[in-house]
Amino acid sequence: SAGSMLEQFLPEANLPEADVALNVYAEPSARRAVLEPLRVVVGLAIGLPLFVWVTEQVRGSDPSHDEPPEPEPVPVLSPTIVFVGLPLVVIGLASFAIGLRDGLMPVGDLIGRRLVHSQPRLVPSVAFTLGLLLTFGEPAIGSLIELSYEAWDFPEIQALLGKHQILTVVSIGAGVGLAMAVGATRLSSGATKLPLWRLVSPLALLCLLSTCVTPPAAQGLAWDAGAVTTGPITVPVILALGAGFVRGGDSGFGLVALASLFPVLSIAFSCYSIKLWAHLTGTDTASERPARASPAGSLLEVARAEAQLTAQSFLPLSVGLAAVVLYLRLPLRAVARRPVPLGLARVLFGLYTFYVGIKLGLLPMGRNGGARLVRGVIQPDGAVHPARAVGVCAFGVLTIGACQMIEPDLLVLGSQAERLSAGRVPKMRLVATVAAGCGLGTVIGIVKVLLNLPLLPILLALYTLALALTYKQDDFLVGLAWDAAGTSTGSITVPLILALGLGIAEQVGAAEGGAPEYSPLGPLGILGCASAAPICTVLVWFRGMSL
């Protein structure tokens, strides 16, 4: 039979029981997997339209409001959003969480343990390969192109995301792969491993130094690239592999942090590589501005498009994990036993349902609300309307903070932290702490766009504080806080920040476009700010925590 042939191909001889036993993940329970996203989605569906309505009523009663009547506003909610999109988000998140618990996390953990025990020399190369494949599976480049839409006139943006887009994608993937290799080598080295703060701090300083010599147009792109590369597929696999690589009682945290920092260096490297190539060959790097992403169409169109996106996300991971399983000759009974196959199927179904729900539910709701609030925030003379700017910032805190509560990769990090700390770091308390930081970082990014402020001083201030709080802290806390930065900007948060930032940037550009000295960078850098602030909030709230 096919099963017996596979068993012969994957012999079980000389495999210690610890190397082939799947760890059982008890959390989240099915009830918790459903109730956690349900509470947040219901709260968003009630609170967001209410907030927009109250803000518009206050705006309408403003005596300085002497503008002509505006067209009929787009409703924040619609029947499709309420009865199709939002329920699919809840179903998708619940299925995804249970599938991770039963399938992807145990298999990733098993691969990590098997590599460390039987093939320790292969740990860096396997980690690099999986990191590279995971990056190709994440739809990050589309988000970066959208973020850069307003800044497309800059030659660096045209080169990185236009003519030489493949080089940019490969360099980001290589950066994540290198991060995985470095982190996996550290975790598997046992008692001799370098304290995490001694690894993260110099790397963050190197990223800031590279930003200082990177053209301004590419600075925001570099930090935003680090923010978007760690998504709902990448984070669970990285955390599971990290738990398997561990020797010496470590938590396994820190891999996501490294995977968020190395792409910053990748963008700087790509930028100067392209400049050097253009100088040596005389190649023109200019490219046309891409078309804006169109709003969600019919249910059938969205379902077809998201099926393609899900396959793109899952296929590289499936190929990579299957190749590693075959190479390590893990026994079939270890990777095909119940409930692992069902768990993997639930991950695939949950991811697909979640993507469809986001496209039909959360994104239209956030975009409609944001579009109504950003109107009039920039006056015709280019000045910022203070009251409306405050409303936009409050909307950013409310929306992004609430969406953090159902961000899949952040929930996975919270579950792992709660399990490893024996409940001393409650999952939802960690998620709420990260949500507060991400909301604060989003406001900083919005203010940057409104006032057209340079990004570098903001990043220097945020990361100086983060590094000061990181100094000589326990590996568990450092890894948790810096991993939180990578998980805070996931598949829900990124599109909402993008829509809000683009809406503001378009108004700024319309008001100031005639000034020759004005060089709009659009929302570039908002994600970098949003992912930096959670490091500080987690380090402050859980300060002194250790395993």
C-alpha positions in Angstrom: 0.0 0.0 0.0 1.0 3.7 -0.3 1.3 3.9 3.5 3.6 1.0 3.8 5.8 2.3 0.9 6.1 5.6 2.7 7.0 3.9 5.9 9.8 2.1 4.1 11.0 5.4 2.7 10.8 7.0 6.1 12.4 4.4 8.4 12.1 4.7 12.1 15.3 3.0 13.1 17.6 4.7 15.6 15.1 7.5 16.3 14.8 8.3 20.1 11.2 8.6 21.3 11.8 12.2 22.2 12.6 13.0 18.5 9.4 11.6 17.1 6.8 12.4 19.8 4.5 15.3 19.0 4.0 17.8 21.8 0.4 18.4 22.7 -0.8 22.0 22.7 -3.9 22.3 24.9 -4.7 25.9 24.1 -6.8 27.5 22.7 -9.9 25.5 23.5 -12.6 25.5 20.8 -14.7 27.7 23.0 -12.0 30.2 23.5 -11.0 30.2 19.8 -14.5 31.3 18.9 -15.3 33.7 21.8 -12.1 35.8 21.7 -12.6 37.0 18.1 -16.4 37.1 18.4 -16.2 39.6 21.3 -13.8 41.9 19.4 -15.7 41.8 16.1 -19.1 42.5 17.7 -17.4 45.4 19.6 -16.0 46.8 16.4 -19.3 46.5 14.6 -21.0 48.5 17.3 -18.3 50.9 18.4 -16.7 52.0 15.1 -19.9 53.3 13.4 -20.9 54.9 16.7 -17.6 56.7 17.0 -17.8 58.0 13.4 -21.3 59.2 14.0 -20.4 61.1 17.2 -17.3 62.6 15.6 -19.4 63.8 12.6 -22.0 65.3 14.9 -19.4 67.2 16.8 -17.8 68.4 13.5 -21.3 69.5 12.2 -21.9 71.6 15.3 -18.5 73.4 15.0 -19.2 77.1 14.4 -16.1 77.3 12.2 -17.6 74.7 9.9 -18.4 76.9 6.9 -17.5 74.5 4.1 -20.1 73.6 1.4 -22.2 70.6 2.0 -20.4 67.3 1.4 -21.8 64.4 -0.7 -23.8 61.7 1.0 -21.2 59.7 3.1 -20.6 56.1 2.5 -22.2 54.0 5.3 -19.7 52.4 7.6 -21.7 49.1 7.7 -23.6 47.3 5.0 -25.5 44.0 4.9 -22.5 42.3 3.2 -20.2 43.5 6.0 -22.5 42.5 8.8 -23.9 39.2 7.5 -21.0 37.8 5.4 -17.7 39.5 6.1 -17.6 39.7 9.8 -19.0 36.2 10.5 -16.3 34.8 8.1 -13.6 36.6 10.1 -14.7 34.9 13.3 -15.1 31.4 11.6 -11.7 31.8 9.9 -9.9 32.9 13.0 -11.4 30.1 15.1 -10.5 27.4 12.5 -7.0 28.8 12.0 -6.3 28.9 15.8 -7.5 25.2 16.3 -5.6 24.1 13.2 -2.4 25.7 14.5 -2.9 24.0 17.9 -3.4 20.5 16.4 -1.3 20.6 13.2 1.2 23.3 12.3 2.7 24.1 15.8 3.3 20.4 16.8 4.9 19.6 13.4 7.1 22.7 13.4 8.2 21.9 17.0 9.0 18.3 16.0 11.1 19.4 13.1 13.1 21.8 15.3 13.7 19.1 17.9 14.7 16.5 15.4 17.1 18.8 13.6 18.9 19.8 16.9 19.2 16.2 18.2 20.2 14.4 15.0 21.5 17.0 12.5 22.7 20.0 14.4 25.0 21.1 11.6 22.0 21.5 9.3 20.1 23.8 11.6 21.4 27.1 10.0 20.8 26.0 6.4 17.3 24.5 7.0 16.3 27.6 9.0 17.6 29.8 6.2 15.7 27.9 3.5 12.4 27.9 5.5 12.7 31.6 6.2 13.2 32.3 2.5 10.2 30.2 1.5 8.0 31.7 4.2 8.8 35.2 2.9 7.8 34.3 -0.6 4.5 33.0 0.8 3.6 36.3 2.5 1.8 38.9 0.3 4.1 41.6 1.6 5.3 43.2 -1.7 1.7 44.2 -2.6 1.3 46.1 0.7 4.7 47.9 0.1 3.6 49.0 -3.3 0.4 50.4 -1.9 2.3 52.2 0.8 4.6 53.7 -1.7 1.9 54.9 -4.1 2.1 58.6 -3.1 6.0 58.4 -3.1 6.3 56.8 -6.6 8.0 59.9 -8.0 11.1 59.1 -6.1 13.7 57.1 -8.2 14.6 54.9 -5.2 10.9 53.7 -4.9 10.6 53.1 -8.7 13.8 51.1 -8.6 13.0 49.0 -5.6 9.4 48.3 -6.3 9.3 48.7 -10.0 12.0 47.5 -12.4 14.0 45.6 -9.8 11.1 44.3 -7.7 12.4 40.7 -7.9 15.7 41.8 -6.3 13.9 43.5 -3.5 11.7 40.4 -2.8 14.7 38.1 -2.9 16.8 40.3 -0.6 14.0 40.6 1.9 13.6 36.8 1.8 17.3 36.4 2.2 17.2 38.8 5.2 14.4 36.7 6.9 16.3 33.5 6.1 19.5 34.9 7.6 17.6 36.0 10.6 16.2 32.5 11.0 19.7 31.0 10.6 21.3 33.3 13.2 18.4 32.9 15.7 18.2 29.1 15.3 22.0 28.7 15.7 21.8 30.8 18.9 18.9 28.8 20.4 20.4 25.4 19.6 23.8 26.3 21.1 22.5 25.6 24.6 24.1 27.1 27.7 26.8 28.9 25.7 24.3 31.0 23.7 24.6 34.8 23.6 22.1 36.7 25.8 19.3 38.0 23.5 19.7 41.6 24.5 23.4 41.5 23.3 22.2 40.2 19.9 19.1 42.4 19.4 20.7 45.7 20.6 23.7 45.8 18.1 21.4 44.7 15.3 18.9 47.4 16.0 21.7 50.0 16.2 23.0 48.7 12.9 19.6 49.1 11.3 19.4 52.7 12.6 22.9 53.4 11.3 21.9 52.0 7.8 18.8 54.2 7.9 21.0 57.3 8.4 22.8 56.7 5.1 19.7 55.4 3.2 17.9 57.9 1.0 14.9 59.4 2.8 12.4 57.8 0.3 13.7 54.3 1.1 13.9 54.8 4.9 10.2 54.3 5.5 10.1 51.5 3.0 12.9 49.7 4.8 11.2 49.7 8.2 7.8 49.0 6.7 9.3 46.0 5.0 10.4 44.6 8.3 6.9 45.2 9.7 5.0 43.3 6.9 7.2 40.3 6.4 6.0 38.5 9.5 2.4 37.5 8.9 -0.1 34.8 9.9 1.8 32.0 8.2 5.4 33.1 9.1 4.9 33.8 12.8 3.4 30.4 13.9 6.0 28.4 12.0 8.9 30.6 13.4 7.6 30.2 16.9 7.1 26.5 16.6 10.5 26.0 15.1 12.0 28.2 17.8 10.4 26.0 20.5 11.9 22.9 18.9 15.4 24.5 18.5 15.7 25.4 22.1 18.3 23.9 24.4 18.8 24.9 28.0 15.3 26.0 29.1 14.9 29.0 26.8 11.6 30.3 25.6 12.4 30.2 21.9 11.4 33.8 21.5 13.5 36.2 19.5 13.3 34.7 16.0 10.4 36.9 14.9 12.3 40.0 16.2 15.3 39.1 14.1 13.1 38.4 11.1 11.7 41.9 11.4 15.1 43.7 11.7 17.1 42.0 9.0 14.8 43.2 6.1 15.7 46.8 7.1 19.2 46.0 6.1 18.0 44.1 3.0 16.3 47.2 1.7 19.4 49.4 2.3 21.5 46.8 0.5 19.1 46.5 -2.4 19.0 50.3 -2.7 22.7 50.8 -3.1 23.1 47.6 -5.2 20.6 49.0 -7.7 22.3 52.4 -7.7 25.7 50.8 -8.3 24.3 48.6 -11.1 22.6 51.6 -12.8 25.9 53.6 -12.5 28.0 50.8 -14.0 25.6 49.9 -16.8 23.8 53.1 -17.4 20.5 51.3 -16.9 17.4 53.5 -16.4 15.5 52.4 -13.2 12.4 54.5 -13.9 9.0 52.7 -14.0 5.4 53.8 -14.3 3.3 54.3 -11.2 1.2 51.1 -10.6 -2.5 51.1 -10.6 -4.2 51.4 -7.2 -5.7 48.2 -5.8 -9.4 48.1 -6.6 -12.1 47.7 -3.9 -13.6 44.3 -3.2 -15.9 43.2 -5.9 -18.6 40.5 -5.8 -18.4 37.6 -3.4 -17.4 35.3 -6.2 -14.6 37.6 -7.3 -13.3 37.9 -3.8 -13.5 34.2 -3.2 -11.5 33.5 -6.4 -8.9 36.1 -5.6 -8.4 35.0 -2.0 -8.2 31.3 -3.0 -5.2 32.3 -5.1 -3.7 34.3 -2.3 -4.2 31.5 0.2 -2.5 29.0 -2.2 0.4 31.5 -2.7 0.8 31.7 1.1 0.5 28.1 1.9 2.3 26.4 -1.0 5.9 27.5 -0.3 5.5 26.5 3.3 4.0 23.1 2.4 6.9 22.4 0.0 9.5 23.4 2.5 8.1 21.4 5.4 7.5 18.3 3.3 11.1 18.5 2.0 12.5 18.8 5.6 10.3 15.9 6.8 11.5 13.6 4.0 15.1 14.6 4.4 15.0 14.0 8.2 13.2 10.7 7.6 10.6 11.4 10.2 8.3 8.3 10.6 4.9 8.6 9.0 3.2 7.8 12.3 4.7 11.0 13.8 3.5 13.4 11.1 0.3 11.7 9.9 -1.2 10.7 13.2 -4.5 12.2 14.2 -5.3 15.1 14.6 -2.3 16.6 12.6 -3.7 16.2 9.1 -7.1 17.6 10.2 -5.2 20.5 11.9 -3.3 21.3 8.8 -6.5 21.3 6.8 -8.1 23.6 9.3 -5.2 26.0 9.0 -5.7 26.2 5.2 -9.5 26.5 5.5 -9.2 29.1 8.3 -6.7 31.2 6.5 -8.8 31.3 3.3 -12.0 32.1 5.2 -10.2 34.8 7.2 -8.9 36.4 4.1 -12.3 36.5 2.5 -13.8 37.9 5.7 -11.3 40.6 5.9 -11.8 41.7 2.3 -15.6 41.7 2.6 -15.9 42.8 6.3 -13.1 44.5 8.2 -11.4 46.3 5.4 -14.5 48.0 3.9 -15.7 48.9 7.4 -12.3 50.5 8.3 -11.9 52.2 4.9 -15.4 53.7 5.0 -15.0 55.0 8.5 -11.6 56.4 7.8 -12.6 58.0 4.6 -15.4 59.9 6.4 -13.1 61.1 9.1 -10.2 62.3 7.0 -12.3 64.6 5.0 -11.4 68.2 5.8 -8.5 67.3 8.1 -6.3 69.3 5.7 -7.7 72.7 4.9 -7.3 74.3 1.4 -4.4 76.5 2.6 -2.5 73.4 3.8 -3.1 73.9 7.5 -4.2 71.0 9.7 -7.6 71.3 11.3 -6.8 70.5 15.0 -10.2 69.0 16.0 -10.5 66.8 13.0 -6.9 65.7 13.3 -7.6 64.6 16.9 -10.6 62.7 15.6 -8.5 60.9 13.0 -5.9 60.0 15.7 -8.6 58.7 18.0 -10.0 56.6 15.2 -6.6 55.2 14.6 -6.1 54.2 18.2 -9.6 52.7 18.5 -9.5 50.8 15.2 -6.0 49.6 15.3 -6.1 48.8 19.0 -9.3 46.7 18.5 -8.0 44.9 15.4 -4.9 43.9 17.4 -7.1 41.9 19.6 -7.9 39.5 16.7 -4.6 39.7 14.9 -3.8 36.0 14.2 0.0 36.1 14.6 -0.3 38.2 17.8 -2.8 35.7 19.3 -0.3 32.9 18.5 2.4 34.8 20.3 0.1 35.4 23.3 -0.8 31.7 23.5 2.9 30.7 23.4 3.8 33.2 26.1 0.9 32.1 28.4 1.9 28.5 28.0 5.6 29.0 28.6 5.2 31.3 31.6 2.6 29.0 33.2 0.0 31.7 33.1 2.1 34.6 34.5 1.8 36.4 31.2 -1.9 36.1 30.4 -2.6 35.9 26.7 -5.1 38.7 26.4 -3.2 41.0 28.8 -0.2 40.7 26.5 -2.4 41.3 23.4 -3.9 44.4 25.1 -0.4 45.7 26.0 0.7 45.3 22.4 -2.5 46.8 21.1 -2.0 49.9 23.2 1.6 50.3 21.9 0.5 49.7 18.3 -2.3 52.3 18.6 0.2 54.8 20.1 2.7 54.1 17.3 0.0 54.5 14.7 -0.9 58.0 16.1 2.8 58.9 15.9 2.8 57.8 12.3 -0.4 59.7 11.5 1.1 62.9 13.0 4.2 62.3 10.8 2.1 62.2 7.7 -0.1 65.2 8.7 2.9 67.4 9.5 5.2 65.9 6.8 7.8 65.2 9.5 11.1 63.3 8.7 11.0 59.7 9.8 14.5 59.2 11.1 14.3 61.4 14.2 11.1 59.6 15.2 12.7 56.1 14.8 15.8 57.2 16.7 13.6 58.4 19.6 11.5 55.2 19.7 14.3 52.8 19.4 16.6 54.7 21.8 13.8 54.2 24.4 13.3 50.6 23.4 17.1 49.8 23.7 17.3 51.5 27.0 14.5 49.4 28.4 16.0 46.3 26.8 19.4 46.7 28.5 20.3 43.6 30.5 16.7 42.3 30.6 15.9 38.5 30.8 15.9 36.7 27.4 12.2 35.8 27.9 11.1 39.4 28.3 13.4 40.7 25.5 12.3 38.1 23.1 8.6 38.6 24.0 8.8 42.4 23.5 10.7 42.4 20.3 8.7 39.6 18.8 5.6 41.6 19.7 6.9 44.3 17.3 6.9 41.8 14.4 3.5 40.3 15.2 1.7 43.7 15.7 1.5 44.6 12.0 -0.3 41.6 10.5 -2.9 40.9 7.9 -5.6 43.0 9.6 -3.6 45.9 10.8 -1.5 46.6 7.7 -4.4 47.2 5.3 -6.3 49.4 7.8 -3.2 51.6 8.5 -2.6 51.7 4.7 -6.1 52.9 4.0 -6.0 55.5 6.7 -2.5 56.7 5.8 -3.2 57.0 2.1 -6.4 58.9 2.8 -4.5 61.5 4.8 -1.6 61.6 2.4 -3.8 62.2 -0.6 -5.3 65.3 1.2 -1.9 66.5 2.1 -0.7 66.1 -1.4 -3.8 67.9 -2.8 -3.3 70.9 -0.5 0.5 71.2 -0.9 1.1 69.8 -4.4 1.8 73.1 -5.9 4.8 73.8 -3.6 8.0 72.8 -5.4 9.8 72.0 -2.2 7.1 69.6 -1.0 8.1 66.0 -1.5 5.3 63.8 -0.2 6.3 60.4 1.1 2.7 59.4 1.8 2.1 56.8 4.6 5.6 55.3 4.3 7.0 54.8 7.8 3.6 54.5 9.6 4.0 50.7 9.9 7.6 51.2 11.2 6.3 53.5 14.0 3.4 51.2 14.7 5.6 48.2 15.2 8.3 50.0 17.3 6.0 51.3 20.1 4.8 47.9 21.3 8.4 47.0 22.3 8.3 49.8 24.8 4.8 49.1 26.2 5.6 45.3 26.7 9.0 46.0 28.3 7.4 48.5 30.7 4.3 46.5 31.6 6.0 43.2 32.1 9.4 44.5 33.4 11.3 42.1 35.6 9.4 39.0 34.1 11.6 35.9 33.5 11.1 32.2 33.1 
